[in-house]
Amino acid sequence: MVRILQIDTSPRYEQSHSRMLAQEFMEKWSARHPETKIIHRDLGLNPVPYIDSTWVKAKFTPHDQYTPDLADALQLSDELIDEFLTADRYVLSVPMYNFSIPAVLKSYIDHIVRPKRTFAVDAGGFKGLVTDKKMLIFTARGSDFSPGSAFAPFDFQEPFLRTVFNFIGITDIQFINANALNSNRREQSLAEVRTAIQYFAFCW
């Protein structure tokens, strides 16, 4: 049985292109793989809080030195990491906000990227601990950020997500980017994405 953690990040819900496209994929995938277990986390509608000074102190405090406040500070983070680690694959829907990602997703990433849980540090440097996983990321962009376009140098969304999830050990990451949704290329872009959805629903 494949376990997929589906993470939505847009607050727009039914008006969200990234949600819509990720859901189309999930429906097609589930039709072909009915045994799939889906865990759904909606950061757009239920965001996680930003980390604070107590959280940071707890992160760098040995477990045997925790006070009740420090243990409480990491409780949600531990729950999010446990949920993340139980999945075999991940499907993310991510709109582009100001050339990057929504703040709710950055907050989530801050909670799950933790030493001794999702990465380790030894004499050889950093080592990701989340291995043998796959990730599929659906993005929605108002302008055209495709390679070679005028806006391509301003795409800090895909490089950041690829870097941070590579860092914790996920190297099999595929992006399906819906570009130019606020232009006359909108329908063409959505058609291209749906072709990719058909492909990945079959062979991912």
Beta strands, then each sheet from edge to edge (+ up, - down):
strand 1: 3-8
strand 2: 37-42
strand 3: 89-95
strand 4: 119-122
strand 5: 125-128
strand 6: 134-140
strand 7: 172-178
sheet 1: 2+ 1+ 3+ 6+ 7+
sheet 2: 4+ 5-
end
